[in-house]
């Protein structure tokens, strides 16, 4: 398993980005979407592997799509209670 260096602003920015994306896209938020949003907000490149590592370490989970067109896609499951705990 690869270890990543987590910077101070990464976790609050991830939670903020997840909240925005869940409002915009509902339950169709992919780790790539999160990485893109975090990159915009932090003004540095965030790879989806790092974003995936961050949200999984904090307790967020993904599900595999059951749709035909995107059956290999993973989506982040919204956990609003966990997001609220992370904001405190």
BAGUVO-835895 format. One record per atom (N, C-alpha, C, O, CB): residue number from 1; residue in three letters; x, y, z. Coordinates in pm, whole numbers. Glycine has a CB too. Example, Ala and Ser with C-alpha at 12.3 -4.5 7.8 and 13.67 -1.06 7.14 Angstrom:
BEGIN
{nr=1; rest=ALA; X=1319; Y=-569; Z=780}
{nr=1; rest=ALA; X=1230; Y=-450; Z=780}
{nr=1; rest=ALA; X=1320; Y=-330; Z=780}
{nr=1; rest=ALA; X=1424; Y=-332; Z=846}
{nr=1; rest=ALA; X=1131; Y=-447; Z=905}
{nr=2; rest=SER; X=1285; Y=-225; Z=708}
{nr=2; rest=SER; X=1367; Y=-106; Z=714}
{nr=2; rest=SER; X=1290; Y=3; Z=787}
{nr=2; rest=SER; X=1341; Y=114; Z=804}
{nr=2; rest=SER; X=1408; Y=-60; Z=572}
***
This chain:
BEGIN
{nr=1; rest=UNK; X=84; Y=-118; Z=0}
{nr=1; rest=UNK; X=0; Y=0; Z=0}
{nr=1; rest=UNK; X=88; Y=124; Z=0}
{nr=1; rest=UNK; X=184; Y=133; Z=76}
{nr=1; rest=UNK; X=-95; Y=0; Z=121}
{nr=2; rest=UNK; X=56; Y=217; Z=-83}
{nr=2; rest=UNK; X=130; Y=342; Z=-93}
{nr=2; rest=UNK; X=86; Y=437; Z=16}
{nr=2; rest=UNK; X=-33; Y=451; Z=42}
{nr=2; rest=UNK; X=110; Y=406; Z=-232}
{nr=3; rest=UNK; X=181; Y=501; Z=80}
{nr=3; rest=UNK; X=151; Y=603; Z=180}
{nr=3; rest=UNK; X=163; Y=739; Z=112}
{nr=3; rest=UNK; X=255; Y=763; Z=34}
{nr=3; rest=UNK; X=248; Y=592; Z=304}
{nr=4; rest=UNK; X=69; Y=826; Z=144}
{nr=4; rest=UNK; X=70; Y=961; Z=86}
{nr=4; rest=UNK; X=96; Y=1062; Z=197}
{nr=4; rest=UNK; X=58; Y=1040; Z=312}
{nr=4; rest=UNK; X=-65; Y=991; Z=14}
{nr=5; rest=UNK; X=159; Y=1171; Z=162}
{nr=5; rest=UNK; X=179; Y=1281; Z=254}
{nr=5; rest=UNK; X=54; Y=1368; Z=250}
{nr=5; rest=UNK; X=26; Y=1432; Z=150}
{nr=5; rest=UNK; X=307; Y=1363; Z=218}
{nr=6; rest=UNK; X=-20; Y=1369; Z=360}
{nr=6; rest=UNK; X=-144; Y=1446; Z=366}
{nr=6; rest=UNK; X=-112; Y=1585; Z=421}
{nr=6; rest=UNK; X=-54; Y=1598; Z=528}
{nr=6; rest=UNK; X=-251; Y=1374; Z=456}
{nr=7; rest=UNK; X=-149; Y=1687; Z=346}
{nr=7; rest=UNK; X=-125; Y=1825; Z=388}
{nr=7; rest=UNK; X=-242; Y=1875; Z=472}
{nr=7; rest=UNK; X=-353; Y=1822; Z=463}
{nr=7; rest=UNK; X=-103; Y=1917; Z=265}
{nr=8; rest=UNK; X=-217; Y=1978; Z=551}
{nr=8; rest=UNK; X=-317; Y=2030; Z=646}
{nr=8; rest=UNK; X=-451; Y=2066; Z=583}
{nr=8; rest=UNK; X=-556; Y=2035; Z=640}
{nr=8; rest=UNK; X=-262; Y=2150; Z=714}
{nr=9; rest=UNK; X=-450; Y=2130; Z=469}
{nr=9; rest=UNK; X=-574; Y=2178; Z=408}
{nr=9; rest=UNK; X=-646; Y=2071; Z=325}
{nr=9; rest=UNK; X=-759; Y=2093; Z=281}
{nr=9; rest=UNK; X=-545; Y=2297; Z=321}
{nr=10; rest=UNK; X=-583; Y=1957; Z=304}
{nr=10; rest=UNK; X=-641; Y=1855; Z=216}
{nr=10; rest=UNK; X=-772; Y=1798; Z=268}
{nr=10; rest=UNK; X=-867; Y=1784; Z=191}
{nr=10; rest=UNK; X=-543; Y=1744; Z=196}
{nr=11; rest=UNK; X=-779; Y=1766; Z=396}
{nr=11; rest=UNK; X=-900; Y=1704; Z=449}
{nr=11; rest=UNK; X=-1018; Y=1800; Z=451}
{nr=11; rest=UNK; X=-1126; Y=1764; Z=402}
{nr=11; rest=UNK; X=-873; Y=1651; Z=590}
{nr=12; rest=UNK; X=-1003; Y=1922; Z=505}
{nr=12; rest=UNK; X=-1118; Y=2014; Z=499}
{nr=12; rest=UNK; X=-1161; Y=2045; Z=355}
{nr=12; rest=UNK; X=-1280; Y=2061; Z=328}
{nr=12; rest=UNK; X=-1083; Y=2145; Z=571}
{nr=13; rest=UNK; X=-1064; Y=2054; Z=263}
{nr=13; rest=UNK; X=-1098; Y=2082; Z=124}
{nr=13; rest=UNK; X=-1169; Y=1962; Z=60}
{nr=13; rest=UNK; X=-1259; Y=1980; Z=-22}
{nr=13; rest=UNK; X=-971; Y=2116; Z=44}
{nr=14; rest=UNK; X=-1129; Y=1842; Z=99}
{nr=14; rest=UNK; X=-1195; Y=1723; Z=46}
{nr=14; rest=UNK; X=-1341; Y=1719; Z=92}
{nr=14; rest=UNK; X=-1431; Y=1691; Z=13}
{nr=14; rest=UNK; X=-1121; Y=1595; Z=91}
{nr=15; rest=UNK; X=-1364; Y=1747; Z=220}
{nr=15; rest=UNK; X=-1501; Y=1746; Z=274}
{nr=15; rest=UNK; X=-1586; Y=1853; Z=206}
{nr=15; rest=UNK; X=-1701; Y=1827; Z=170}
{nr=15; rest=UNK; X=-1500; Y=1767; Z=427}
{nr=16; rest=UNK; X=-1530; Y=1972; Z=190}
{nr=16; rest=UNK; X=-1602; Y=2081; Z=122}
{nr=16; rest=UNK; X=-1633; Y=2043; Z=-23}
{nr=16; rest=UNK; X=-1744; Y=2064; Z=-71}
{nr=16; rest=UNK; X=-1520; Y=2212; Z=127}
{nr=17; rest=UNK; X=-1535; Y=1987; Z=-90}
{nr=17; rest=UNK; X=-1553; Y=1946; Z=-230}
{nr=17; rest=UNK; X=-1658; Y=1836; Z=-243}
{nr=17; rest=UNK; X=-1741; Y=1839; Z=-334}
{nr=17; rest=UNK; X=-1420; Y=1898; Z=-290}
{nr=18; rest=UNK; X=-1654; Y=1738; Z=-152}
{nr=18; rest=UNK; X=-1754; Y=1631; Z=-155}
{nr=18; rest=UNK; X=-1894; Y=1688; Z=-137}
{nr=18; rest=UNK; X=-1987; Y=1648; Z=-207}
{nr=18; rest=UNK; X=-1724; Y=1527; Z=-46}
{nr=19; rest=UNK; X=-1909; Y=1779; Z=-41}
{nr=19; rest=UNK; X=-2041; Y=1840; Z=-18}
{nr=19; rest=UNK; X=-2093; Y=1909; Z=-143}
{nr=19; rest=UNK; X=-2210; Y=1893; Z=-179}
{nr=19; rest=UNK; X=-2033; Y=1940; Z=96}
{nr=20; rest=UNK; X=-2008; Y=1986; Z=-209}
{nr=20; rest=UNK; X=-2048; Y=2056; Z=-332}
{nr=20; rest=UNK; X=-2086; Y=1956; Z=-441}
{nr=20; rest=UNK; X=-2188; Y=1973; Z=-509}
{nr=20; rest=UNK; X=-1934; Y=2147; Z=-382}
{nr=21; rest=UNK; X=-2004; Y=1854; Z=-458}
{nr=21; rest=UNK; X=-2029; Y=1756; Z=-564}
{nr=21; rest=UNK; X=-2157; Y=1677; Z=-539}
{nr=21; rest=UNK; X=-2230; Y=1647; Z=-633}
{nr=21; rest=UNK; X=-1910; Y=1662; Z=-577}
{nr=22; rest=UNK; X=-2184; Y=1641; Z=-414}
{nr=22; rest=UNK; X=-2308; Y=1569; Z=-383}
{nr=22; rest=UNK; X=-2429; Y=1657; Z=-412}
{nr=22; rest=UNK; X=-2533; Y=1607; Z=-456}
{nr=22; rest=UNK; X=-2309; Y=1524; Z=-236}
{nr=23; rest=UNK; X=-2417; Y=1788; Z=-387}
{nr=23; rest=UNK; X=-2528; Y=1879; Z=-419}
{nr=23; rest=UNK; X=-2547; Y=1890; Z=-570}
{nr=23; rest=UNK; X=-2661; Y=1894; Z=-617}
{nr=23; rest=UNK; X=-2502; Y=2018; Z=-359}
{nr=24; rest=UNK; X=-2438; Y=1894; Z=-645}
{nr=24; rest=UNK; X=-2446; Y=1910; Z=-790}
{nr=24; rest=UNK; X=-2485; Y=1781; Z=-862}
{nr=24; rest=UNK; X=-2567; Y=1783; Z=-954}
{nr=24; rest=UNK; X=-2314; Y=1959; Z=-843}
{nr=25; rest=UNK; X=-2426; Y=1668; Z=-821}
{nr=25; rest=UNK; X=-2441; Y=1544; Z=-897}
{nr=25; rest=UNK; X=-2521; Y=1436; Z=-825}
{nr=25; rest=UNK; X=-2545; Y=1330; Z=-882}
{nr=25; rest=UNK; X=-2307; Y=1490; Z=-929}
{nr=26; rest=UNK; X=-2563; Y=1461; Z=-703}
{nr=26; rest=UNK; X=-2634; Y=1358; Z=-628}
{nr=26; rest=UNK; X=-2538; Y=1245; Z=-591}
{nr=26; rest=UNK; X=-2429; Y=1270; Z=-540}
{nr=26; rest=UNK; X=-2752; Y=1302; Z=-710}
{nr=27; rest=UNK; X=-2580; Y=1122; Z=-616}
{nr=27; rest=UNK; X=-2499; Y=1007; Z=-577}
{nr=27; rest=UNK; X=-2403; Y=962; Z=-687}
{nr=27; rest=UNK; X=-2345; Y=853; Z=-677}
{nr=27; rest=UNK; X=-2588; Y=891; Z=-539}
{nr=28; rest=UNK; X=-2386; Y=1041; Z=-790}
{nr=28; rest=UNK; X=-2302; Y=1003; Z=-904}
{nr=28; rest=UNK; X=-2164; Y=1069; Z=-899}
{nr=28; rest=UNK; X=-2113; Y=1113; Z=-1002}
{nr=28; rest=UNK; X=-2372; Y=1040; Z=-1034}
{nr=29; rest=UNK; X=-2103; Y=1076; Z=-781}
{nr=29; rest=UNK; X=-1972; Y=1139; Z=-765}
{nr=29; rest=UNK; X=-1863; Y=1031; Z=-771}
{nr=29; rest=UNK; X=-1863; Y=937; Z=-691}
{nr=29; rest=UNK; X=-1965; Y=1219; Z=-631}
{nr=30; rest=UNK; X=-1772; Y=1047; Z=-865}
{nr=30; rest=UNK; X=-1661; Y=954; Z=-881}
{nr=30; rest=UNK; X=-1536; Y=1012; Z=-814}
{nr=30; rest=UNK; X=-1526; Y=1133; Z=-797}
{nr=30; rest=UNK; X=-1634; Y=926; Z=-1032}
{nr=31; rest=UNK; X=-1442; Y=927; Z=-777}
{nr=31; rest=UNK; X=-1315; Y=976; Z=-722}
{nr=31; rest=UNK; X=-1244; Y=1075; Z=-815}
{nr=31; rest=UNK; X=-1178; Y=1168; Z=-768}
{nr=31; rest=UNK; X=-1223; Y=860; Z=-693}
{nr=32; rest=UNK; X=-1258; Y=1056; Z=-945}
{nr=32; rest=UNK; X=-1197; Y=1149; Z=-1042}
{nr=32; rest=UNK; X=-1261; Y=1287; Z=-1029}
{nr=32; rest=UNK; X=-1191; Y=1388; Z=-1038}
{nr=32; rest=UNK; X=-1214; Y=1096; Z=-1188}
{nr=33; rest=UNK; X=-1393; Y=1293; Z=-1008}
{nr=33; rest=UNK; X=-1461; Y=1422; Z=-990}
{nr=33; rest=UNK; X=-1407; Y=1493; Z=-866}
{nr=33; rest=UNK; X=-1383; Y=1613; Z=-868}
{nr=33; rest=UNK; X=-1614; Y=1401; Z=-979}
{nr=34; rest=UNK; X=-1389; Y=1416; Z=-759}
{nr=34; rest=UNK; X=-1337; Y=1473; Z=-635}
{nr=34; rest=UNK; X=-1196; Y=1526; Z=-655}
{nr=34; rest=UNK; X=-1164; Y=1636; Z=-610}
{nr=34; rest=UNK; X=-1340; Y=1369; Z=-523}
{nr=35; rest=UNK; X=-1112; Y=1450; Z=-721}
{nr=35; rest=UNK; X=-974; Y=1492; Z=-745}
{nr=35; rest=UNK; X=-971; Y=1620; Z=-829}
{nr=35; rest=UNK; X=-892; Y=1711; Z=-801}
{nr=35; rest=UNK; X=-894; Y=1380; Z=-815}
{nr=36; rest=UNK; X=-1054; Y=1628; Z=-931}
{nr=36; rest=UNK; X=-1060; Y=1749; Z=-1015}
{nr=36; rest=UNK; X=-1102; Y=1870; Z=-934}
{nr=36; rest=UNK; X=-1041; Y=1977; Z=-946}
{nr=36; rest=UNK; X=-1158; Y=1729; Z=-1132}
{nr=37; rest=UNK; X=-1205; Y=1854; Z=-852}
{nr=37; rest=UNK; X=-1253; Y=1967; Z=-770}
{nr=37; rest=UNK; X=-1148; Y=2010; Z=-669}
{nr=37; rest=UNK; X=-1126; Y=2129; Z=-649}
{nr=37; rest=UNK; X=-1384; Y=1930; Z=-697}
{nr=38; rest=UNK; X=-1083; Y=1914; Z=-606}
{nr=38; rest=UNK; X=-978; Y=1948; Z=-510}
{nr=38; rest=UNK; X=-861; Y=2018; Z=-578}
{nr=38; rest=UNK; X=-802; Y=2110; Z=-522}
{nr=38; rest=UNK; X=-928; Y=1822; Z=-437}
{nr=39; rest=UNK; X=-828; Y=1975; Z=-699}
{nr=39; rest=UNK; X=-719; Y=2040; Z=-774}
{nr=39; rest=UNK; X=-751; Y=2185; Z=-801}
{nr=39; rest=UNK; X=-664; Y=2272; Z=-788}
{nr=39; rest=UNK; X=-694; Y=1967; Z=-907}
{nr=40; rest=UNK; X=-876; Y=2213; Z=-838}
{nr=40; rest=UNK; X=-918; Y=2352; Z=-863}
{nr=40; rest=UNK; X=-906; Y=2436; Z=-737}
{nr=40; rest=UNK; X=-858; Y=2549; Z=-742}
{nr=40; rest=UNK; X=-1062; Y=2356; Z=-917}
{nr=41; rest=UNK; X=-951; Y=2381; Z=-625}
{nr=41; rest=UNK; X=-954; Y=2458; Z=-502}
{nr=41; rest=UNK; X=-815; Y=2476; Z=-438}
{nr=41; rest=UNK; X=-787; Y=2580; Z=-380}
{nr=41; rest=UNK; X=-1046; Y=2392; Z=-403}
{nr=42; rest=UNK; X=-730; Y=2374; Z=-449}
{nr=42; rest=UNK; X=-599; Y=2380; Z=-386}
{nr=42; rest=UNK; X=-491; Y=2435; Z=-478}
{nr=42; rest=UNK; X=-378; Y=2457; Z=-434}
{nr=42; rest=UNK; X=-560; Y=2243; Z=-339}
{nr=43; rest=UNK; X=-525; Y=2458; Z=-605}
{nr=43; rest=UNK; X=-429; Y=2510; Z=-703}
{nr=43; rest=UNK; X=-305; Y=2424; Z=-715}
{nr=43; rest=UNK; X=-193; Y=2474; Z=-730}
{nr=43; rest=UNK; X=-389; Y=2651; Z=-667}
{nr=44; rest=UNK; X=-326; Y=2293; Z=-709}
{nr=44; rest=UNK; X=-220; Y=2197; Z=-736}
{nr=44; rest=UNK; X=-285; Y=2069; Z=-784}
{nr=44; rest=UNK; X=-403; Y=2044; Z=-758}
{nr=44; rest=UNK; X=-131; Y=2171; Z=-609}
{nr=45; rest=UNK; X=-207; Y=1988; Z=-853}
{nr=45; rest=UNK; X=-264; Y=1866; Z=-910}
{nr=45; rest=UNK; X=-290; Y=1763; Z=-800}
{nr=45; rest=UNK; X=-201; Y=1731; Z=-721}
{nr=45; rest=UNK; X=-170; Y=1808; Z=-1017}
{nr=46; rest=UNK; X=-412; Y=1713; Z=-798}
{nr=46; rest=UNK; X=-451; Y=1604; Z=-709}
{nr=46; rest=UNK; X=-489; Y=1487; Z=-798}
{nr=46; rest=UNK; X=-580; Y=1498; Z=-880}
{nr=46; rest=UNK; X=-570; Y=1645; Z=-612}
{nr=47; rest=UNK; X=-422; Y=1377; Z=-782}
{nr=47; rest=UNK; X=-455; Y=1258; Z=-861}
{nr=47; rest=UNK; X=-567; Y=1181; Z=-792}
{nr=47; rest=UNK; X=-581; Y=1186; Z=-670}
{nr=47; rest=UNK; X=-330; Y=1167; Z=-881}
{nr=48; rest=UNK; X=-646; Y=1110; Z=-871}
{nr=48; rest=UNK; X=-760; Y=1043; Z=-812}
{nr=48; rest=UNK; X=-718; Y=933; Z=-714}
{nr=48; rest=UNK; X=-796; Y=897; Z=-626}
{nr=48; rest=UNK; X=-847; Y=985; Z=-922}
{nr=49; rest=UNK; X=-597; Y=880; Z=-729}
{nr=49; rest=UNK; X=-548; Y=780; Z=-632}
{nr=49; rest=UNK; X=-534; Y=843; Z=-494}
{nr=49; rest=UNK; X=-567; Y=781; Z=-393}
{nr=49; rest=UNK; X=-413; Y=721; Z=-678}
{nr=50; rest=UNK; X=-483; Y=965; Z=-491}
{nr=50; rest=UNK; X=-466; Y=1036; Z=-364}
{nr=50; rest=UNK; X=-603; Y=1069; Z=-304}
{nr=50; rest=UNK; X=-624; Y=1051; Z=-185}
{nr=50; rest=UNK; X=-382; Y=1164; Z=-383}
{nr=51; rest=UNK; X=-694; Y=1119; Z=-386}
{nr=51; rest=UNK; X=-829; Y=1151; Z=-338}
{nr=51; rest=UNK; X=-896; Y=1024; Z=-283}
{nr=51; rest=UNK; X=-961; Y=1029; Z=-179}
{nr=51; rest=UNK; X=-914; Y=1213; Z=-451}
{nr=52; rest=UNK; X=-880; Y=913; Z=-353}
{nr=52; rest=UNK; X=-936; Y=786; Z=-308}
{nr=52; rest=UNK; X=-876; Y=743; Z=-175}
{nr=52; rest=UNK; X=-947; Y=696; Z=-86}
{nr=52; rest=UNK; X=-914; Y=677; Z=-413}
{nr=53; rest=UNK; X=-746; Y=759; Z=-162}
{nr=53; rest=UNK; X=-678; Y=726; Z=-37}
{nr=53; rest=UNK; X=-733; Y=810; Z=78}
{nr=53; rest=UNK; X=-762; Y=759; Z=186}
{nr=53; rest=UNK; X=-525; Y=747; Z=-52}
{nr=54; rest=UNK; X=-746; Y=941; Z=53}
{nr=54; rest=UNK; X=-796; Y=1031; Z=156}
{nr=54; rest=UNK; X=-934; Y=992; Z=205}
{nr=54; rest=UNK; X=-955; Y=973; Z=325}
{nr=54; rest=UNK; X=-798; Y=1173; Z=105}
{nr=55; rest=UNK; X=-1030; Y=979; Z=113}
{nr=55; rest=UNK; X=-1166; Y=953; Z=159}
{nr=55; rest=UNK; X=-1182; Y=814; Z=217}
{nr=55; rest=UNK; X=-1265; Y=793; Z=305}
{nr=55; rest=UNK; X=-1265; Y=973; Z=46}
{nr=56; rest=UNK; X=-1103; Y=718; Z=170}
{nr=56; rest=UNK; X=-1114; Y=584; Z=229}
{nr=56; rest=UNK; X=-1053; Y=579; Z=368}
{nr=56; rest=UNK; X=-1103; Y=507; Z=455}
{nr=56; rest=UNK; X=-1047; Y=480; Z=138}
{nr=57; rest=UNK; X=-945; Y=653; Z=391}
{nr=57; rest=UNK; X=-884; Y=658; Z=524}
{nr=57; rest=UNK; X=-976; Y=724; Z=627}
{nr=57; rest=UNK; X=-967; Y=695; Z=746}
{nr=57; rest=UNK; X=-751; Y=733; Z=517}
{nr=58; rest=UNK; X=-1063; Y=812; Z=580}
{nr=58; rest=UNK; X=-1154; Y=881; Z=670}
{nr=58; rest=UNK; X=-1286; Y=806; Z=690}
{nr=58; rest=UNK; X=-1368; Y=847; Z=772}
{nr=58; rest=UNK; X=-1183; Y=1020; Z=616}
{nr=59; rest=UNK; X=-1306; Y=698; Z=617}
{nr=59; rest=UNK; X=-1425; Y=616; Z=639}
{nr=59; rest=UNK; X=-1528; Y=619; Z=528}
{nr=59; rest=UNK; X=-1630; Y=551; Z=538}
{nr=59; rest=UNK; X=-1489; Y=658; Z=762}
{nr=60; rest=UNK; X=-1505; Y=696; Z=424}
{nr=60; rest=UNK; X=-1598; Y=697; Z=311}
{nr=60; rest=UNK; X=-1575; Y=571; Z=228}
{nr=60; rest=UNK; X=-1463; Y=520; Z=220}
{nr=60; rest=UNK; X=-1579; Y=826; Z=224}
{nr=61; rest=UNK; X=-1680; Y=522; Z=166}
{nr=61; rest=UNK; X=-1670; Y=402; Z=84}
{nr=61; rest=UNK; X=-1726; Y=428; Z=-55}
{nr=61; rest=UNK; X=-1795; Y=528; Z=-78}
{nr=61; rest=UNK; X=-1745; Y=284; Z=150}
{nr=62; rest=UNK; X=-1694; Y=337; Z=-148}
{nr=62; rest=UNK; X=-1744; Y=348; Z=-284}
{nr=62; rest=UNK; X=-1830; Y=227; Z=-316}
{nr=62; rest=UNK; X=-1827; Y=125; Z=-247}
{nr=62; rest=UNK; X=-1628; Y=362; Z=-386}
{nr=63; rest=UNK; X=-1907; Y=242; Z=-422}
{nr=63; rest=UNK; X=-1984; Y=129; Z=-474}
{nr=63; rest=UNK; X=-1956; Y=121; Z=-623}
{nr=63; rest=UNK; X=-1926; Y=221; Z=-688}
{nr=63; rest=UNK; X=-2139; Y=146; Z=-445}
{nr=64; rest=UNK; X=-1967; Y=1; Z=-675}
{nr=64; rest=UNK; X=-1948; Y=-20; Z=-818}
{nr=64; rest=UNK; X=-2083; Y=-1; Z=-885}
{nr=64; rest=UNK; X=-2185; Y=-49; Z=-835}
{nr=64; rest=UNK; X=-1888; Y=-162; Z=-849}
{nr=65; rest=UNK; X=-2084; Y=68; Z=-996}
{nr=65; rest=UNK; X=-2207; Y=93; Z=-1069}
{nr=65; rest=UNK; X=-2268; Y=-37; Z=-1120}
{nr=65; rest=UNK; X=-2197; Y=-130; Z=-1158}
{nr=65; rest=UNK; X=-2182; Y=190; Z=-1186}
{nr=66; rest=UNK; X=-2400; Y=-42; Z=-1120}
{nr=66; rest=UNK; X=-2468; Y=-160; Z=-1173}
{nr=66; rest=UNK; X=-2520; Y=-134; Z=-1314}
{nr=66; rest=UNK; X=-2581; Y=-222; Z=-1375}
{nr=66; rest=UNK; X=-2584; Y=-200; Z=-1081}
{nr=67; rest=UNK; X=-2496; Y=-13; Z=-1365}
{nr=67; rest=UNK; X=-2543; Y=20; Z=-1500}
{nr=67; rest=UNK; X=-2459; Y=-45; Z=-1607}
{nr=67; rest=UNK; X=-2341; Y=-76; Z=-1586}
{nr=67; rest=UNK; X=-2542; Y=170; Z=-1519}
{nr=68; rest=UNK; X=-2517; Y=-66; Z=-1722}
{nr=68; rest=UNK; X=-2447; Y=-132; Z=-1832}
{nr=68; rest=UNK; X=-2333; Y=-47; Z=-1887}
{nr=68; rest=UNK; X=-2222; Y=-96; Z=-1907}
{nr=68; rest=UNK; X=-2545; Y=-166; Z=-1944}
{nr=69; rest=UNK; X=-2360; Y=81; Z=-1911}
{nr=69; rest=UNK; X=-2261; Y=168; Z=-1974}
{nr=69; rest=UNK; X=-2140; Y=195; Z=-1885}
{nr=69; rest=UNK; X=-2028; Y=206; Z=-1935}
{nr=69; rest=UNK; X=-2325; Y=298; Z=-2014}
{nr=70; rest=UNK; X=-2163; Y=207; Z=-1756}
{nr=70; rest=UNK; X=-2053; Y=243; Z=-1667}
{nr=70; rest=UNK; X=-2032; Y=139; Z=-1557}
{nr=70; rest=UNK; X=-2007; Y=174; Z=-1442}
{nr=70; rest=UNK; X=-2079; Y=379; Z=-1605}
{nr=71; rest=UNK; X=-2043; Y=13; Z=-1593}
{nr=71; rest=UNK; X=-2038; Y=-93; Z=-1493}
{nr=71; rest=UNK; X=-1903; Y=-103; Z=-1423}
{nr=71; rest=UNK; X=-1893; Y=-164; Z=-1316}
{nr=71; rest=UNK; X=-2071; Y=-225; Z=-1556}
{nr=72; rest=UNK; X=-1799; Y=-45; Z=-1480}
{nr=72; rest=UNK; X=-1668; Y=-48; Z=-1416}
{nr=72; rest=UNK; X=-1640; Y=79; Z=-1333}
{nr=72; rest=UNK; X=-1531; Y=95; Z=-1279}
{nr=72; rest=UNK; X=-1560; Y=-65; Z=-1520}
{nr=73; rest=UNK; X=-1737; Y=167; Z=-1325}
{nr=73; rest=UNK; X=-1719; Y=292; Z=-1253}
{nr=73; rest=UNK; X=-1748; Y=274; Z=-1105}
{nr=73; rest=UNK; X=-1836; Y=197; Z=-1066}
{nr=73; rest=UNK; X=-1808; Y=402; Z=-1311}
{nr=74; rest=UNK; X=-1673; Y=345; Z=-1024}
{nr=74; rest=UNK; X=-1697; Y=347; Z=-880}
{nr=74; rest=UNK; X=-1751; Y=485; Z=-843}
{nr=74; rest=UNK; X=-1708; Y=587; Z=-896}
{nr=74; rest=UNK; X=-1566; Y=315; Z=-800}
{nr=75; rest=UNK; X=-1845; Y=486; Z=-751}
{nr=75; rest=UNK; X=-1905; Y=609; Z=-702}
{nr=75; rest=UNK; X=-1889; Y=617; Z=-552}
{nr=75; rest=UNK; X=-1899; Y=517; Z=-481}
{nr=75; rest=UNK; X=-2053; Y=619; Z=-743}
{nr=76; rest=UNK; X=-1866; Y=738; Z=-503}
{nr=76; rest=UNK; X=-1852; Y=760; Z=-359}
{nr=76; rest=UNK; X=-1992; Y=762; Z=-298}
{nr=76; rest=UNK; X=-2080; Y=834; Z=-346}
{nr=76; rest=UNK; X=-1774; Y=892; Z=-328}
{nr=77; rest=UNK; X=-2011; Y=685; Z=-192}
{nr=77; rest=UNK; X=-2141; Y=681; Z=-125}
{nr=77; rest=UNK; X=-2149; Y=800; Z=-30}
{nr=77; rest=UNK; X=-2062; Y=817; Z=55}
{nr=77; rest=UNK; X=-2161; Y=545; Z=-49}
{nr=78; rest=UNK; X=-2253; Y=882; Z=-43}
{nr=78; rest=UNK; X=-2268; Y=996; Z=47}
{nr=78; rest=UNK; X=-2286; Y=950; Z=193}
{nr=78; rest=UNK; X=-2367; Y=862; Z=221}
{nr=78; rest=UNK; X=-2388; Y=1084; Z=4}
{nr=79; rest=UNK; X=-2210; Y=1008; Z=282}
{nr=79; rest=UNK; X=-2224; Y=983; Z=426}
{nr=79; rest=UNK; X=-2223; Y=1120; Z=493}
{nr=79; rest=UNK; X=-2118; Y=1172; Z=532}
{nr=79; rest=UNK; X=-2107; Y=888; Z=482}
{nr=80; rest=UNK; X=-2342; Y=1177; Z=505}
{nr=80; rest=UNK; X=-2354; Y=1314; Z=555}
{nr=80; rest=UNK; X=-2316; Y=1326; Z=702}
{nr=80; rest=UNK; X=-2266; Y=1430; Z=745}
{nr=80; rest=UNK; X=-2494; Y=1364; Z=534}
{nr=81; rest=UNK; X=-2340; Y=1221; Z=781}
{nr=81; rest=UNK; X=-2300; Y=1224; Z=922}
{nr=81; rest=UNK; X=-2148; Y=1231; Z=934}
{nr=81; rest=UNK; X=-2095; Y=1309; Z=1013}
{nr=81; rest=UNK; X=-2354; Y=1100; Z=997}
{nr=82; rest=UNK; X=-2080; Y=1151; Z=856}
{nr=82; rest=UNK; X=-1934; Y=1152; Z=858}
{nr=82; rest=UNK; X=-1881; Y=1287; Z=809}
{nr=82; rest=UNK; X=-1784; Y=1339; Z=865}
{nr=82; rest=UNK; X=-1877; Y=1039; Z=770}
{nr=83; rest=UNK; X=-1943; Y=1343; Z=708}
{nr=83; rest=UNK; X=-1900; Y=1474; Z=658}
{nr=83; rest=UNK; X=-1918; Y=1580; Z=766}
{nr=83; rest=UNK; X=-1833; Y=1668; Z=782}
{nr=83; rest=UNK; X=-1979; Y=1514; Z=531}
{nr=84; rest=UNK; X=-2026; Y=1574; Z=840}
{nr=84; rest=UNK; X=-2050; Y=1672; Z=947}
{nr=84; rest=UNK; X=-1945; Y=1657; Z=1057}
{nr=84; rest=UNK; X=-1898; Y=1757; Z=1111}
{nr=84; rest=UNK; X=-2191; Y=1655; Z=1005}
{nr=85; rest=UNK; X=-1910; Y=1534; Z=1091}
{nr=85; rest=UNK; X=-1805; Y=1512; Z=1192}
{nr=85; rest=UNK; X=-1671; Y=1568; Z=1144}
{nr=85; rest=UNK; X=-1597; Y=1626; Z=1224}
{nr=85; rest=UNK; X=-1790; Y=1360; Z=1224}
{nr=86; rest=UNK; X=-1641; Y=1553; Z=1016}
{nr=86; rest=UNK; X=-1514; Y=1601; Z=962}
{nr=86; rest=UNK; X=-1508; Y=1753; Z=959}
{nr=86; rest=UNK; X=-1399; Y=1811; Z=964}
{nr=86; rest=UNK; X=-1492; Y=1545; Z=822}
{nr=87; rest=UNK; X=-1622; Y=1818; Z=951}
{nr=87; rest=UNK; X=-1624; Y=1965; Z=946}
{nr=87; rest=UNK; X=-1595; Y=2027; Z=1081}
{nr=87; rest=UNK; X=-1555; Y=2143; Z=1088}
{nr=87; rest=UNK; X=-1758; Y=2015; Z=897}
{nr=88; rest=UNK; X=-1613; Y=1953; Z=1188}
{nr=88; rest=UNK; X=-1591; Y=2009; Z=1324}
{nr=88; rest=UNK; X=-1448; Y=2013; Z=1362}
{nr=88; rest=UNK; X=-1414; Y=2056; Z=1472}
{nr=88; rest=UNK; X=-1665; Y=1928; Z=1428}
***
